[in-house]
Amino acid sequence: MAPDGHRLLGGHVEQPAANGRYHPLRDGAAAVQEDAFWHDTYIHAPYYVTGRGYDQYRPAYAMGWQAAFDFKASEFTQIEQELERRWEAHDTSSLLEWVQVRDAVYGAWLRARQRQGRNMAVRANDRQDGALLRPLYRLQLHTAHDLTLLLGRADPPPTAFVRQVVDRHLAMLQEFSGELAPAARSVRDWADPLLRIGTSLHYGGTWLRSWVQEVNTERVLQLCAEREQQMLALYPVLLATVALSPEPSSLLQRQQHRLQLHHAKLQWVRQHWMERG
């Protein structure tokens, strides 16, 4: 039992609800969903130290997630000292110091804010962020669409193994574009109608080429690899842009790290498949 009669959940002290506001750690579905997400992805985070179990980071994710609902802060730095004080004051399953879990808390806080709808669109400079992120967002969106189309047109169909690999990349790209969508779609300027026309032309061109050109497993893997290389070239450019806000920068760093890992695996699969062919 936690101090003052508060209940422990996920190793974190559950605070009393304020004015009946929604607290996700009391909602079973949300708690299970978030716990599963971080359990599956924590080893890919830049702050992860080899050998540390999920139980060492789990309380930090719980703290960050709930902090987004407990505090009306637009910047993590506004609540960081209070969260550090709480971390040091309460017993959890983690043996780590604040400096070792700070980025995990921040990651969960940022994800919660995005899920709440209080995401990058609430920032005063969101239009600038959106304009910067829009090319990457469109590339992710187009790649997911094109891969889905080519998978359905491939003849002969890819093996179950290759299909599983490409499906994982598809899911990752769809998640990435979903994360960037609030900022990218917040931009409404003179280029917006032209970009919509460009997207329609792109989709139409991809569909036409899939009928007039040969589509096989190698073509599917090649498209996936080439597009991901384009994305990997974009991330450093965006991260070096001083005009980009801290929150999208952190998001891009996480995406870049995951994409690098998945792309390396894709290259191995592609080489292995070609050797077998």
PyRosetta script that sets phi, psi and omega in degrees:
from pyrosetta import init, pose_from_sequence

init()
pose = pose_from_sequence("MAPDGHRLLGGHVEQPAANGRYHPLRDGAAAVQEDAFWHDTYIHAPYYVTGRGYDQYRPAYAMGWQAAFDFKASEFTQIEQELERRWEAHDTSSLLEWVQVRDAVYGAWLRARQRQGRNMAVRANDRQDGALLRPLYRLQLHTAHDLTLLLGRADPPPTAFVRQVVDRHLAMLQEFSGELAPAARSVRDWADPLLRIGTSLHYGGTWLRSWVQEVNTERVLQLCAEREQQMLALYPVLLATVALSPEPSSLLQRQQHRLQLHHAKLQWVRQHWMERG")
pose.set_psi(1, 138.2)
pose.set_omega(1, -178.8)
pose.set_phi(2, -83.2)
pose.set_psi(2, 165.7)
pose.set_omega(2, 179.3)
pose.set_phi(3, -60.0)
pose.set_psi(3, 153.5)
pose.set_omega(3, 177.1)
pose.set_phi(4, 60.9)
pose.set_psi(4, 21.0)
pose.set_omega(4, 176.6)
pose.set_phi(5, 79.0)
pose.set_psi(5, 5.2)
pose.set_omega(5, 178.6)
pose.set_phi(6, -73.1)
pose.set_psi(6, 146.7)
pose.set_omega(6, -178.6)
pose.set_phi(7, -90.4)
pose.set_psi(7, 140.3)
pose.set_omega(7, 177.5)
pose.set_phi(8, -87.3)
pose.set_psi(8, 133.5)
pose.set_omega(8, 177.1)
pose.set_phi(9, -139.8)
pose.set_psi(9, 122.0)
pose.set_omega(9, -178.2)
pose.set_phi(10, 63.7)
pose.set_psi(10, 27.1)
pose.set_omega(10, 178.5)
pose.set_phi(11, 80.8)
pose.set_psi(11, 7.5)
pose.set_omega(11, -176.3)
pose.set_phi(12, -122.1)
pose.set_psi(12, 143.0)
pose.set_omega(12, 179.2)
pose.set_phi(13, -69.6)
pose.set_psi(13, 122.7)
pose.set_omega(13, -179.3)
pose.set_phi(14, -86.2)
pose.set_psi(14, 118.8)
pose.set_omega(14, -177.3)
pose.set_phi(15, -81.0)
pose.set_psi(15, 153.1)
pose.set_omega(15, 177.6)
pose.set_phi(16, -63.2)
pose.set_psi(16, 147.2)
pose.set_omega(16, 178.0)
pose.set_phi(17, -67.5)
pose.set_psi(17, 141.4)
pose.set_omega(17, 179.7)
pose.set_phi(18, -105.5)
pose.set_psi(18, 117.8)
pose.set_omega(18, 178.3)
pose.set_phi(19, 55.5)
pose.set_psi(19, 32.4)
pose.set_omega(19, 176.7)
pose.set_phi(20, 71.1)
pose.set_psi(20, 14.2)
pose.set_omega(20, -179.9)
pose.set_phi(21, -65.6)
pose.set_psi(21, 152.6)
pose.set_omega(21, -179.5)
pose.set_phi(22, -68.2)
pose.set_psi(22, 127.8)
pose.set_omega(22, 174.2)
pose.set_phi(23, -119.6)
pose.set_psi(23, 110.9)
pose.set_omega(23, -170.4)
pose.set_phi(24, -62.3)
pose.set_psi(24, -28.0)
pose.set_omega(24, -178.1)
pose.set_phi(25, -74.8)
pose.set_psi(25, -6.3)
pose.set_omega(25, 170.6)
pose.set_phi(26, -95.7)
pose.set_psi(26, -8.4)
pose.set_omega(26, -180.0)
pose.set_phi(27, -95.1)
pose.set_psi(27, 114.9)
pose.set_omega(27, -174.6)
pose.set_phi(28, -56.7)
pose.set_psi(28, -44.6)
pose.set_omega(28, -177.3)
pose.set_phi(29, -63.1)
pose.set_psi(29, -44.8)
pose.set_omega(29, -179.0)
pose.set_phi(30, -66.7)
pose.set_psi(30, -41.4)
pose.set_omega(30, -179.2)
pose.set_phi(31, -62.4)
pose.set_psi(31, -45.4)
pose.set_omega(31, -179.8)
pose.set_phi(32, -65.2)
pose.set_psi(32, -41.7)
pose.set_omega(32, -178.5)
pose.set_phi(33, -64.3)
pose.set_psi(33, -47.0)
pose.set_omega(33, 179.9)
pose.set_phi(34, -67.0)
pose.set_psi(34, -41.8)
pose.set_omega(34, 179.4)
pose.set_phi(35, -59.8)
pose.set_psi(35, -41.8)
pose.set_omega(35, 179.7)
pose.set_phi(36, -66.4)
pose.set_psi(36, -39.8)
pose.set_omega(36, -179.7)
pose.set_phi(37, -61.0)
pose.set_psi(37, -50.5)
pose.set_omega(37, -177.0)
pose.set_phi(38, -71.2)
pose.set_psi(38, -33.1)
pose.set_omega(38, 177.1)
pose.set_phi(39, -61.4)
pose.set_psi(39, -36.9)
pose.set_omega(39, -177.4)
pose.set_phi(40, -80.9)
pose.set_psi(40, -22.3)
pose.set_omega(40, -171.3)
pose.set_phi(41, -116.0)
pose.set_psi(41, -10.3)
pose.set_omega(41, -170.7)
pose.set_phi(42, -63.0)
pose.set_psi(42, -31.5)
pose.set_omega(42, -178.1)
pose.set_phi(43, -70.9)
pose.set_psi(43, -12.6)
pose.set_omega(43, 178.6)
pose.set_phi(44, -94.9)
pose.set_psi(44, -4.1)
pose.set_omega(44, -177.9)
pose.set_phi(45, -73.7)
pose.set_psi(45, 145.8)
pose.set_omega(45, -178.7)
pose.set_phi(46, -60.1)
pose.set_psi(46, -28.2)
pose.set_omega(46, -177.0)
pose.set_phi(47, -85.5)
pose.set_psi(47, -6.3)
pose.set_omega(47, -177.9)
pose.set_phi(48, -66.1)
pose.set_psi(48, 136.5)
pose.set_omega(48, 177.4)
pose.set_phi(49, -110.6)
pose.set_psi(49, 125.5)
pose.set_omega(49, -177.0)
pose.set_phi(50, -52.7)
pose.set_psi(50, 132.2)
pose.set_omega(50, 177.6)
pose.set_phi(51, 100.3)
pose.set_psi(51, -16.6)
pose.set_omega(51, -180.0)
pose.set_phi(52, -82.1)
pose.set_psi(52, 130.8)
pose.set_omega(52, 179.9)
pose.set_phi(53, -78.2)
pose.set_psi(53, 163.7)
pose.set_omega(53, -179.5)
pose.set_phi(54, -60.9)
pose.set_psi(54, -30.7)
pose.set_omega(54, -178.0)
pose.set_phi(55, -62.4)
pose.set_psi(55, -20.3)
pose.set_omega(55, 178.7)
pose.set_phi(56, -78.8)
pose.set_psi(56, -22.6)
pose.set_omega(56, -179.7)
pose.set_phi(57, -105.0)
pose.set_psi(57, -21.4)
pose.set_omega(57, -173.7)
pose.set_phi(58, -55.1)
pose.set_psi(58, -46.1)
pose.set_omega(58, 178.4)
pose.set_phi(59, -61.7)
pose.set_psi(59, -31.2)
pose.set_omega(59, 179.2)
pose.set_phi(60, -67.8)
pose.set_psi(60, -41.0)
pose.set_omega(60, 177.5)
pose.set_phi(61, -64.5)
pose.set_psi(61, -40.4)
pose.set_omega(61, 179.2)
pose.set_phi(62, -63.8)
pose.set_psi(62, -41.1)
pose.set_omega(62, 179.3)
pose.set_phi(63, -64.2)
pose.set_psi(63, -46.2)
pose.set_omega(63, -178.6)
pose.set_phi(64, -64.3)
pose.set_psi(64, -41.8)
pose.set_omega(64, 179.9)
pose.set_phi(65, -61.0)
pose.set_psi(65, -48.6)
pose.set_omega(65, -176.8)
pose.set_phi(66, -72.2)
pose.set_psi(66, -29.0)
pose.set_omega(66, 179.8)
pose.set_phi(67, -60.4)
pose.set_psi(67, -31.7)
pose.set_omega(67, 179.1)
pose.set_phi(68, -65.0)
pose.set_psi(68, -24.4)
pose.set_omega(68, 179.2)
pose.set_phi(69, -95.6)
pose.set_psi(69, -23.4)
pose.set_omega(69, -178.4)
pose.set_phi(70, -83.6)
pose.set_psi(70, -27.8)
pose.set_omega(70, -174.3)
pose.set_phi(71, -123.0)
pose.set_psi(71, 141.2)
pose.set_omega(71, 175.9)
pose.set_phi(72, -97.8)
pose.set_psi(72, 59.1)
pose.set_omega(72, -177.7)
pose.set_phi(73, -104.8)
pose.set_psi(73, 135.9)
pose.set_omega(73, 177.7)
pose.set_phi(74, -89.5)
pose.set_psi(74, -15.9)
pose.set_omega(74, 179.5)
pose.set_phi(75, -126.8)
pose.set_psi(75, 137.7)
pose.set_omega(75, -179.8)
pose.set_phi(76, -62.9)
pose.set_psi(76, -33.0)
pose.set_omega(76, -179.0)
pose.set_phi(77, -61.9)
pose.set_psi(77, -22.1)
pose.set_omega(77, 179.6)
pose.set_phi(78, -70.4)
pose.set_psi(78, -23.8)
pose.set_omega(78, -176.9)
pose.set_phi(79, -118.6)
pose.set_psi(79, -0.4)
pose.set_omega(79, -173.4)
pose.set_phi(80, -60.3)
pose.set_psi(80, -44.3)
pose.set_omega(80, -178.9)
pose.set_phi(81, -63.1)
pose.set_psi(81, -40.9)
pose.set_omega(81, 179.5)
pose.set_phi(82, -65.4)
pose.set_psi(82, -40.9)
pose.set_omega(82, 178.8)
pose.set_phi(83, -66.8)
pose.set_psi(83, -38.0)
pose.set_omega(83, 176.3)
pose.set_phi(84, -62.4)
pose.set_psi(84, -41.8)
pose.set_omega(84, 178.7)
pose.set_phi(85, -62.0)
pose.set_psi(85, -42.6)
pose.set_omega(85, 179.3)
pose.set_phi(86, -66.0)
pose.set_psi(86, -39.5)
pose.set_omega(86, -179.7)
pose.set_phi(87, -61.8)
pose.set_psi(87, -44.7)
pose.set_omega(87, -178.3)
pose.set_phi(88, -72.0)
pose.set_psi(88, -23.9)
pose.set_omega(88, -174.3)
pose.set_phi(89, -86.0)
pose.set_psi(89, -27.5)
pose.set_omega(89, -172.4)
pose.set_phi(90, -107.0)
pose.set_psi(90, 143.9)
pose.set_omega(90, 175.9)
pose.set_phi(91, -79.4)
pose.set_psi(91, 133.3)
pose.set_omega(91, 176.2)
pose.set_phi(92, -135.1)
pose.set_psi(92, 179.7)
pose.set_omega(92, 177.3)
pose.set_phi(93, -75.3)
pose.set_psi(93, -9.7)
pose.set_omega(93, -177.3)
pose.set_phi(94, -89.3)
pose.set_psi(94, 142.2)
pose.set_omega(94, 175.7)
pose.set_phi(95, -101.4)
pose.set_psi(95, 5.5)
pose.set_omega(95, -174.1)
pose.set_phi(96, -85.0)
pose.set_psi(96, 150.6)
pose.set_omega(96, 175.2)
pose.set_phi(97, -81.3)
pose.set_psi(97, 165.1)
pose.set_omega(97, -178.7)
pose.set_phi(98, -55.4)
pose.set_psi(98, -43.6)
pose.set_omega(98, -176.8)
pose.set_phi(99, -61.6)
pose.set_psi(99, -24.2)
pose.set_omega(99, -179.1)
pose.set_phi(100, -86.1)
pose.set_psi(100, -16.7)
pose.set_omega(100, -178.1)
pose.set_phi(101, -118.6)
pose.set_psi(101, -2.5)
pose.set_omega(101, -175.2)
pose.set_phi(102, -54.0)
pose.set_psi(102, -44.9)
pose.set_omega(102, -178.2)
pose.set_phi(103, -68.7)
pose.set_psi(103, -31.1)
pose.set_omega(103, 177.0)
pose.set_phi(104, -67.8)
pose.set_psi(104, -42.4)
pose.set_omega(104, 176.8)
pose.set_phi(105, -61.2)
pose.set_psi(105, -45.0)
pose.set_omega(105, -179.6)
pose.set_phi(106, -62.1)
pose.set_psi(106, -42.6)
pose.set_omega(106, -179.8)
pose.set_phi(107, -60.9)
pose.set_psi(107, -42.7)
pose.set_omega(107, 179.5)
pose.set_phi(108, -69.3)
pose.set_psi(108, -37.6)
pose.set_omega(108, 177.5)
pose.set_phi(109, -62.2)
pose.set_psi(109, -44.6)
pose.set_omega(109, -178.8)
pose.set_phi(110, -65.5)
pose.set_psi(110, -42.6)
pose.set_omega(110, 179.1)
pose.set_phi(111, -63.1)
pose.set_psi(111, -39.4)
pose.set_omega(111, 179.4)
pose.set_phi(112, -65.2)
pose.set_psi(112, -40.8)
pose.set_omega(112, 179.3)
pose.set_phi(113, -63.4)
pose.set_psi(113, -38.6)
pose.set_omega(113, 178.3)
pose.set_phi(114, -66.9)
pose.set_psi(114, -41.1)
pose.set_omega(114, -178.9)
pose.set_phi(115, -69.1)
pose.set_psi(115, -32.0)
pose.set_omega(115, 177.1)
pose.set_phi(116, -69.7)
pose.set_psi(116, -20.6)
pose.set_omega(116, -172.6)
pose.set_phi(117, 96.2)
pose.set_psi(117, -8.4)
pose.set_omega(117, 174.9)
pose.set_phi(118, -92.3)
pose.set_psi(118, 72.6)
pose.set_omega(118, -172.1)
pose.set_phi(119, -110.3)
pose.set_psi(119, -150.9)
pose.set_omega(119, -175.4)
pose.set_phi(120, -62.7)
pose.set_psi(120, -20.4)
pose.set_omega(120, -177.7)
pose.set_phi(121, -68.2)
pose.set_psi(121, -14.9)
pose.set_omega(121, -179.2)
pose.set_phi(122, -85.3)
pose.set_psi(122, -7.4)
pose.set_omega(122, -177.8)
pose.set_phi(123, -78.6)
pose.set_psi(123, 147.1)
pose.set_omega(123, -179.1)
pose.set_phi(124, -64.7)
pose.set_psi(124, -31.5)
pose.set_omega(124, -178.2)
pose.set_phi(125, -100.8)
pose.set_psi(125, 27.8)
pose.set_omega(125, -176.6)
pose.set_phi(126, -64.7)
pose.set_psi(126, -34.0)
pose.set_omega(126, 179.5)
pose.set_phi(127, -61.3)
pose.set_psi(127, -38.8)
pose.set_omega(127, 178.8)
pose.set_phi(128, -67.9)
pose.set_psi(128, -44.0)
pose.set_omega(128, 176.2)
pose.set_phi(129, -58.8)
pose.set_psi(129, -46.5)
pose.set_omega(129, -178.1)
pose.set_phi(130, -60.5)
pose.set_psi(130, -42.0)
pose.set_omega(130, 179.4)
pose.set_phi(131, -63.9)
pose.set_psi(131, -37.2)
pose.set_omega(131, 179.6)
pose.set_phi(132, -71.5)
pose.set_psi(132, -37.1)
pose.set_omega(132, -175.5)
pose.set_phi(133, -84.1)
pose.set_psi(133, -16.7)
pose.set_omega(133, -173.4)
pose.set_phi(134, -57.6)
pose.set_psi(134, -42.8)
pose.set_omega(134, 179.4)
pose.set_phi(135, -61.3)
pose.set_psi(135, -41.4)
pose.set_omega(135, 179.0)
pose.set_phi(136, -66.9)
pose.set_psi(136, -42.0)
pose.set_omega(136, 178.7)
pose.set_phi(137, -59.4)
pose.set_psi(137, -45.8)
pose.set_omega(137, -179.1)
pose.set_phi(138, -66.1)
pose.set_psi(138, -37.7)
pose.set_omega(138, 178.4)
pose.set_phi(139, -65.0)
pose.set_psi(139, -41.5)
pose.set_omega(139, 176.9)
pose.set_phi(140, -63.2)
pose.set_psi(140, -44.3)
pose.set_omega(140, -178.3)
pose.set_phi(141, -64.1)
pose.set_psi(141, -47.3)
pose.set_omega(141, -178.7)
pose.set_phi(142, -65.1)
pose.set_psi(142, -39.5)
pose.set_omega(142, -178.9)
pose.set_phi(143, -64.5)
pose.set_psi(143, -43.5)
pose.set_omega(143, 178.7)
pose.set_phi(144, -61.3)
pose.set_psi(144, -42.5)
pose.set_omega(144, 178.8)
pose.set_phi(145, -63.4)
pose.set_psi(145, -47.2)
pose.set_omega(145, -175.5)
pose.set_phi(146, -66.9)
pose.set_psi(146, -39.4)
pose.set_omega(146, 178.7)
pose.set_phi(147, -63.9)
pose.set_psi(147, -41.6)
pose.set_omega(147, 178.5)
pose.set_phi(148, -61.0)
pose.set_psi(148, -42.5)
pose.set_omega(148, 180.0)
pose.set_phi(149, -65.3)
pose.set_psi(149, -47.3)
pose.set_omega(149, -177.5)
pose.set_phi(150, -67.3)
pose.set_psi(150, -34.1)
pose.set_omega(150, 177.1)
pose.set_phi(151, -60.1)
pose.set_psi(151, -39.3)
pose.set_omega(151, 179.8)
pose.set_phi(152, -74.4)
pose.set_psi(152, -21.3)
pose.set_omega(152, -177.3)
pose.set_phi(153, -99.6)
pose.set_psi(153, -11.2)
pose.set_omega(153, -174.7)
pose.set_phi(154, -60.5)
pose.set_psi(154, 134.6)
pose.set_omega(154, -179.4)
pose.set_phi(155, -140.2)
pose.set_psi(155, 114.2)
pose.set_omega(155, 1.2)
pose.set_phi(156, -72.4)
pose.set_psi(156, 160.5)
pose.set_omega(156, -179.5)
pose.set_phi(157, -61.8)
pose.set_psi(157, 148.0)
pose.set_omega(157, 177.6)
pose.set_phi(158, -60.2)
pose.set_psi(158, 153.6)
pose.set_omega(158, 175.7)
pose.set_phi(159, -64.2)
pose.set_psi(159, 164.2)
pose.set_omega(159, -179.7)
pose.set_phi(160, -59.7)
pose.set_psi(160, -36.1)
pose.set_omega(160, -179.8)
pose.set_phi(161, -66.4)
pose.set_psi(161, -49.1)
pose.set_omega(161, 179.6)
pose.set_phi(162, -62.4)
pose.set_psi(162, -41.3)
pose.set_omega(162, 179.0)
pose.set_phi(163, -60.0)
pose.set_psi(163, -40.7)
pose.set_omega(163, 179.6)
pose.set_phi(164, -64.4)
pose.set_psi(164, -41.4)
pose.set_omega(164, 179.4)
pose.set_phi(165, -62.5)
pose.set_psi(165, -48.6)
pose.set_omega(165, -178.6)
pose.set_phi(166, -65.7)
pose.set_psi(166, -37.8)
pose.set_omega(166, 178.1)
pose.set_phi(167, -61.3)
pose.set_psi(167, -36.6)
pose.set_omega(167, 177.5)
pose.set_phi(168, -65.3)
pose.set_psi(168, -39.8)
pose.set_omega(168, 177.6)
pose.set_phi(169, -67.6)
pose.set_psi(169, -39.0)
pose.set_omega(169, 176.7)
pose.set_phi(170, -59.5)
pose.set_psi(170, -47.0)
pose.set_omega(170, -179.6)
pose.set_phi(171, -62.1)
pose.set_psi(171, -39.8)
pose.set_omega(171, 179.0)
pose.set_phi(172, -64.4)
pose.set_psi(172, -45.7)
pose.set_omega(172, -179.2)
pose.set_phi(173, -65.5)
pose.set_psi(173, -37.7)
pose.set_omega(173, 177.3)
pose.set_phi(174, -66.3)
pose.set_psi(174, -38.0)
pose.set_omega(174, 176.4)
pose.set_phi(175, -65.7)
pose.set_psi(175, -44.8)
pose.set_omega(175, -180.0)
pose.set_phi(176, -59.7)
pose.set_psi(176, -48.8)
pose.set_omega(176, -178.5)
pose.set_phi(177, -65.3)
pose.set_psi(177, -33.1)
pose.set_omega(177, 176.1)
pose.set_phi(178, -65.2)
pose.set_psi(178, -34.8)
pose.set_omega(178, 178.4)
pose.set_phi(179, -70.0)
pose.set_psi(179, -35.0)
pose.set_omega(179, -178.7)
pose.set_phi(180, -86.7)
pose.set_psi(180, -15.9)
pose.set_omega(180, -173.8)
pose.set_phi(181, -56.0)
pose.set_psi(181, -44.9)
pose.set_omega(181, -177.8)
pose.set_phi(182, -56.6)
pose.set_psi(182, -41.1)
pose.set_omega(182, 179.9)
pose.set_phi(183, -77.0)
pose.set_psi(183, -45.4)
pose.set_omega(183, -176.6)
pose.set_phi(184, -63.8)
pose.set_psi(184, -37.1)
pose.set_omega(184, -178.3)
pose.set_phi(185, -82.3)
pose.set_psi(185, -9.7)
pose.set_omega(185, -179.7)
pose.set_phi(186, -76.2)
pose.set_psi(186, -14.0)
pose.set_omega(186, -179.0)
pose.set_phi(187, -83.4)
pose.set_psi(187, 122.2)
pose.set_omega(187, 175.9)
pose.set_phi(188, -128.3)
pose.set_psi(188, 102.2)
pose.set_omega(188, -178.4)
pose.set_phi(189, -139.7)
pose.set_psi(189, -170.2)
pose.set_omega(189, -176.2)
pose.set_phi(190, -62.6)
pose.set_psi(190, -26.0)
pose.set_omega(190, -176.9)
pose.set_phi(191, -80.4)
pose.set_psi(191, -15.4)
pose.set_omega(191, -173.2)
pose.set_phi(192, -57.9)
pose.set_psi(192, -49.6)
pose.set_omega(192, 178.4)
pose.set_phi(193, -60.8)
pose.set_psi(193, -37.5)
pose.set_omega(193, 179.3)
pose.set_phi(194, -66.2)
pose.set_psi(194, -37.5)
pose.set_omega(194, 179.2)
pose.set_phi(195, -68.0)
pose.set_psi(195, -36.7)
pose.set_omega(195, 177.2)
pose.set_phi(196, -65.2)
pose.set_psi(196, -40.6)
pose.set_omega(196, 176.5)
pose.set_phi(197, -63.8)
pose.set_psi(197, -42.0)
pose.set_omega(197, 179.2)
pose.set_phi(198, -61.1)
pose.set_psi(198, -39.4)
pose.set_omega(198, 178.4)
pose.set_phi(199, -64.3)
pose.set_psi(199, -44.3)
pose.set_omega(199, 178.7)
pose.set_phi(200, -61.1)
pose.set_psi(200, -42.2)
pose.set_omega(200, 178.6)
pose.set_phi(201, -65.8)
pose.set_psi(201, -39.4)
pose.set_omega(201, 178.9)
pose.set_phi(202, -62.2)
pose.set_psi(202, -48.2)
pose.set_omega(202, -179.5)
pose.set_phi(203, -62.5)
pose.set_psi(203, -42.1)
pose.set_omega(203, 178.4)
pose.set_phi(204, -63.9)
pose.set_psi(204, -41.5)
pose.set_omega(204, 179.0)
pose.set_phi(205, -64.9)
pose.set_psi(205, -40.2)
pose.set_omega(205, 178.4)
pose.set_phi(206, -63.8)
pose.set_psi(206, -42.7)
pose.set_omega(206, 178.9)
pose.set_phi(207, -62.0)
pose.set_psi(207, -43.6)
pose.set_omega(207, -178.9)
pose.set_phi(208, -65.1)
pose.set_psi(208, -44.3)
pose.set_omega(208, -179.4)
pose.set_phi(209, -64.6)
pose.set_psi(209, -31.6)
pose.set_omega(209, 179.9)
pose.set_phi(210, -66.9)
pose.set_psi(210, -19.6)
pose.set_omega(210, 179.1)
pose.set_phi(211, -94.6)
pose.set_psi(211, -31.5)
pose.set_omega(211, -175.7)
pose.set_phi(212, -97.4)
pose.set_psi(212, -15.0)
pose.set_omega(212, 179.2)
pose.set_phi(213, -114.8)
pose.set_psi(213, 155.3)
pose.set_omega(213, 179.0)
pose.set_phi(214, -69.0)
pose.set_psi(214, 133.0)
pose.set_omega(214, 176.9)
pose.set_phi(215, -121.5)
pose.set_psi(215, 114.4)
pose.set_omega(215, 177.9)
pose.set_phi(216, -132.2)
pose.set_psi(216, -175.2)
pose.set_omega(216, -176.8)
pose.set_phi(217, -60.6)
pose.set_psi(217, -42.3)
pose.set_omega(217, -179.6)
pose.set_phi(218, -61.7)
pose.set_psi(218, -38.8)
pose.set_omega(218, 178.9)
pose.set_phi(219, -63.9)
pose.set_psi(219, -40.1)
pose.set_omega(219, 178.9)
pose.set_phi(220, -63.6)
pose.set_psi(220, -48.2)
pose.set_omega(220, -179.6)
pose.set_phi(221, -65.4)
pose.set_psi(221, -37.3)
pose.set_omega(221, 179.4)
pose.set_phi(222, -63.9)
pose.set_psi(222, -45.9)
pose.set_omega(222, 178.9)
pose.set_phi(223, -60.4)
pose.set_psi(223, -44.9)
pose.set_omega(223, -179.9)
pose.set_phi(224, -60.1)
pose.set_psi(224, -45.6)
pose.set_omega(224, -178.7)
pose.set_phi(225, -65.9)
pose.set_psi(225, -44.6)
pose.set_omega(225, -177.9)
pose.set_phi(226, -64.9)
pose.set_psi(226, -42.9)
pose.set_omega(226, -179.5)
pose.set_phi(227, -67.4)
pose.set_psi(227, -38.7)
pose.set_omega(227, 179.1)
pose.set_phi(228, -67.9)
pose.set_psi(228, -32.7)
pose.set_omega(228, 174.3)
pose.set_phi(229, -63.9)
pose.set_psi(229, -38.4)
pose.set_omega(229, 176.5)
pose.set_phi(230, -62.9)
pose.set_psi(230, -42.0)
pose.set_omega(230, 178.6)
pose.set_phi(231, -64.4)
pose.set_psi(231, -43.5)
pose.set_omega(231, -179.3)
pose.set_phi(232, -64.1)
pose.set_psi(232, -26.7)
pose.set_omega(232, 175.4)
pose.set_phi(233, -77.2)
pose.set_psi(233, -27.1)
pose.set_omega(233, -179.4)
pose.set_phi(234, -77.5)
pose.set_psi(234, -36.9)
pose.set_omega(234, -175.3)
pose.set_phi(235, -56.3)
pose.set_psi(235, -49.5)
pose.set_omega(235, 179.6)
pose.set_phi(236, -61.1)
pose.set_psi(236, -35.2)
pose.set_omega(236, 179.0)
pose.set_phi(237, -63.8)
pose.set_psi(237, -46.4)
pose.set_omega(237, -179.3)
pose.set_phi(238, -66.8)
pose.set_psi(238, -41.5)
pose.set_omega(238, -177.8)
pose.set_phi(239, -69.0)
pose.set_psi(239, -22.8)
pose.set_omega(239, 177.8)
pose.set_phi(240, -85.5)
pose.set_psi(240, -4.2)
pose.set_omega(240, -179.0)
pose.set_phi(241, -80.2)
pose.set_psi(241, 115.0)
pose.set_omega(241, -175.8)
pose.set_phi(242, -67.8)
pose.set_psi(242, -21.6)
pose.set_omega(242, -178.1)
pose.set_phi(243, -75.4)
pose.set_psi(243, -12.7)
pose.set_omega(243, -178.4)
pose.set_phi(244, -76.6)
pose.set_psi(244, 136.2)
pose.set_omega(244, -177.6)
pose.set_phi(245, -71.9)
pose.set_psi(245, 160.7)
pose.set_omega(245, -177.8)
pose.set_phi(246, -60.6)
pose.set_psi(246, -39.6)
pose.set_omega(246, -175.8)
pose.set_phi(247, -64.7)
pose.set_psi(247, -51.9)
pose.set_omega(247, 176.8)
pose.set_phi(248, -64.1)
pose.set_psi(248, -28.6)
pose.set_omega(248, 177.1)
pose.set_phi(249, -62.5)
pose.set_psi(249, -44.1)
pose.set_omega(249, 178.2)
pose.set_phi(250, -63.6)
pose.set_psi(250, -40.6)
pose.set_omega(250, 178.6)
pose.set_phi(251, -62.6)
pose.set_psi(251, -43.2)
pose.set_omega(251, -179.7)
pose.set_phi(252, -65.6)
pose.set_psi(252, -37.9)
pose.set_omega(252, 178.5)
pose.set_phi(253, -61.8)
pose.set_psi(253, -42.3)
pose.set_omega(253, 179.3)
pose.set_phi(254, -66.6)
pose.set_psi(254, -42.6)
pose.set_omega(254, 178.4)
pose.set_phi(255, -63.0)
pose.set_psi(255, -44.3)
pose.set_omega(255, -178.8)
pose.set_phi(256, -59.3)
pose.set_psi(256, -43.8)
pose.set_omega(256, -178.6)
pose.set_phi(257, -63.9)
pose.set_psi(257, -45.0)
pose.set_omega(257, 179.2)
pose.set_phi(258, -64.8)
pose.set_psi(258, -41.4)
pose.set_omega(258, -178.6)
pose.set_phi(259, -65.6)
pose.set_psi(259, -38.5)
pose.set_omega(259, 178.4)
pose.set_phi(260, -59.8)
pose.set_psi(260, -43.4)
pose.set_omega(260, 179.5)
pose.set_phi(261, -65.5)
pose.set_psi(261, -46.6)
pose.set_omega(261, -178.8)
pose.set_phi(262, -66.8)
pose.set_psi(262, -36.4)
pose.set_omega(262, -178.6)
pose.set_phi(263, -67.8)
pose.set_psi(263, -39.2)
pose.set_omega(263, 178.2)
pose.set_phi(264, -62.2)
pose.set_psi(264, -40.7)
pose.set_omega(264, 177.9)
pose.set_phi(265, -66.1)
pose.set_psi(265, -38.8)
pose.set_omega(265, 179.1)
pose.set_phi(266, -62.8)
pose.set_psi(266, -41.3)
pose.set_omega(266, 179.9)
pose.set_phi(267, -62.7)
pose.set_psi(267, -38.9)
pose.set_omega(267, 177.6)
pose.set_phi(268, -64.6)
pose.set_psi(268, -45.0)
pose.set_omega(268, -179.8)
pose.set_phi(269, -62.2)
pose.set_psi(269, -43.5)
pose.set_omega(269, -178.6)
pose.set_phi(270, -62.5)
pose.set_psi(270, -44.7)
pose.set_omega(270, 179.0)
pose.set_phi(271, -64.6)
pose.set_psi(271, -42.8)
pose.set_omega(271, -179.6)
pose.set_phi(272, -64.1)
pose.set_psi(272, -41.0)
pose.set_omega(272, -179.3)
pose.set_phi(273, -65.7)
pose.set_psi(273, -41.2)
pose.set_omega(273, -178.2)
pose.set_phi(274, -66.7)
pose.set_psi(274, -37.4)
pose.set_omega(274, 179.5)
pose.set_phi(275, -65.7)
pose.set_psi(275, -38.5)
pose.set_omega(275, 179.1)
pose.set_phi(276, -69.5)
pose.set_psi(276, -34.2)
pose.set_omega(276, 179.0)
pose.set_phi(277, -68.2)
pose.dump_pdb("model.pdb")
